[in-house]
Amino acid sequence: MATLSRMGAMMKFGAAVAISALFTISVPGTTALANPAGTPTVTGPIEKAFRETGGSAAWGLPLSDARPTDDGGQFQPFERGVFYTDPAVDHGIAHVVYGAILAKWGELGWERGYLGYPASNVYQLSTGGFAIPLIGYFGDTPGRWSKFEHGVIYWSEPSGAHAVSGPVYDIWSRTGYESGSYGYPIGDQYPSPGGVAQNFQRGTITAK
């Protein structure tokens, strides 16, 4: 049931830009956000994270009320991202996922996949430069990343979005992540004799 609800909520993204032109949201000091036309409310951990990461200026209007996941968490879609929270993950703090990283996470099964729930927001970064979260990057090979319970998803325009986890992640982290000798992941993990392997911009990591 939660999967069907999620699919319906995500389908609203296509119409979100047109809808947003009809409403203006303010963020008062109350425990719920709404407008006269009946925009869904935003409450609890999701409201807190929503405010702290830029509110409606960053994420637009909520597309539905918060909805339950199958294992006790919640998610709420907005025009430009989806917030997730679970009491057992990161002290119940809600985190936002969007763009290509959201699409990749969905492809891998959302929170029921091997990555689990988001454990951070999506952060901007760049190789050879520096980044200011939610503002932009300064340098070359700009990208984004997000941490999950059991791995990470990294994205850059030339490499696309790919998950890194397990022993491959351990090796990659020790070499400096995307700024190290291997660069960004360019494919997903695949079986190799005795273990798994994953292709990166400047080489392949094989692990048992």
Secondary structure, DSSP 8 states (H G I E B T S, - for coil): -HHHHHHHHHHTHHHHHHHHTT------SSS----TT------HHHHHHHHHTTHHHHH--BSS--EE-TTS-EEEEETTEEEEE-TTSGGG--EEE-HHHHHHHHHTTGGGSTT-SEEEEEEEEEEEEEEETTTEEEEEEEEEEEEETTEEEEEETTTEEEEE-HHHHHHHHHTTGGGSSS-SB-S--EEETTEEEEEETTEEEEE-
